Amino acid sequence: MASHTHVNEARAGTETGATPATGTPEAPGPTGVAPPARGDDRLQRLARRNLWMHFTRMGSYDEEHEVPVIVRGEGCYVYDEHGKRYLDGLSALYCVNVGHGRKELGEAAARQAEQLGFYTNWSYAHPPAIELAARVAELAPGNLNRVFFTSGGSEAVESAWKLAKAYHRARGEMNRHKLISRKLAYHGVSMGALAATGLQPLREPFEPLTPGGVHVPNTNSYRWSEERDPLWAADAIEEAIEFEGADTVAAVILEPVQNGGGCFTPQDGYFQRVREICDRHGVLLISDEVICSWGRLGHWFGSERYGYEPDIITTAKGISSAYAPLGAVIAGDHVAEPFLHDKASFAHGFTFGGHPVACAVGLANIDIMERERLGEHVLANEGAFREMLESLRDLPIVGDVRGAGYFHAIELVKDKETKDTFDSAESEVLLRGFLSGELYRRGLICRTDDRGDPIVQLSPPLIAGPEQFEEIEAVLRPVLTEASERMERWSSQSKA
Ligand SMILES: Cc1ncc(COP(=O)(O)O)c(C=O)c1O
């Protein structure tokens, strides 16, 4: 009997469905959910033979372990090749903000492809890139008026770091090259973006990375003592700048709510303090909003929610609701200024940055968000979403619930009182041995992640509402209850 599972890398963030094929200390037991019918043999064979899935243990798929194949989407739901429906509680990796199956986005792409399928932004402009740049600039905070398009988030982060270096050089500060970011933060995988990423298992296989990545504490206050100054993590950025030498630091890059580790929100005043520190030392502040923009936190940009004005914003994913690959670096006028005169230029570009079809989709996506007031919808409903997640706190395994907007995480603990966490072996059993596969089998796609302490993360399409929250709870409650019981059993068996 084929089991419907997929597998991811060790200590990783992964969408539900990940279950190790072999060697697990405890295989998922009977669940009461009927196993799916066998998938399309040809597709399965070709997927195993020819497709290289990202961050995936490809060797774990075989005749008995199917590659999950998603074939269709509609609203908050997607369907696999068996016709089984899943609630997409992760918006296809924080991407599909306006929901699945939006015909008008396909139509916008088709219209543009017919008119002009492609022209580059290298030395040329075209109407969709111009119009979208203007629209983004209008929505972006403060003086962030200059938009440099990319095809995704890593390219945006890579470009922002290069822009920060080039900006300082253009102003005669030749030595400012370092980028400060936070531990456990994910900023992408290209060599520069990876140097900003604060996740050791992702970095280690590719060392040496781009020099100049410096890491500081994040804002996870779950285990801080009550006496701790709430702004100590902001002050740690100043310490790092002084330690490295301010004249070597180009920028600080921070997400409004940090994804890696599980939706770490900032303390009150955190970003204001960071802004002051950056200004004091002539360091640029980059807000990495690849996830936290386009309504994810109820605002066009996450920095608006926390009332700070970055020098640069990096974005992707929700800008086009991922109906076409698109990202952007949005720079303040003061950052762009050195590149706008005489022979100056930013010597950087990607062939597909500002692809006309992707930009046309981006414009149509913003139309939908405005017409349906999706930001307001998130702000009106985030309380109910949070309340549903908070209601799970009575379960012994739920240690913390945190996040903002439609971007929340539940931290799983061994002991609520002591906040004792699961070690790597326990995490493997908990997440890949049970939770990930079981949530997926019950029709919920979300993320289980143990790159920090183990979490379950939810980030539904912005059109979700009370009906979907109820469905999420109806899956999470029994599954987390069983997870808790299994871990207790596993721990007493390991001790015996
Ligand atoms: C904050 C942040 N920055 C950068 C990236 C990299 O984006 P991409 O996967 O589009 O390269 C991500 C991806 O999730 C992200 O969350």
The ligand as a Gaussian input file, in Angstrom:
#p B3LYP/6-31G(d) Opt

LIG

0 1
 C       12.420000      36.559000       5.014000
 C       12.845000      35.817000       3.790000
 N       13.837000      36.294000       3.039000
 C       14.237000      35.674000       1.915000
 C       13.638000      34.495000       1.508000
 C       14.101000      33.812000       0.254000
 O       13.127000      33.887000      -0.717000
 P       13.119000      32.904000      -1.995000
 O       12.824000      31.548000      -1.491000
 O       12.044000      33.482000      -2.870000
 O       14.467000      33.010000      -2.633000
 C       12.597000      33.967000       2.260000
 C       11.932000      32.725000       1.843000
 O       11.082000      32.191000       2.507000
 C       12.190000      34.632000       3.447000
 O       11.208000      34.156000       4.209000

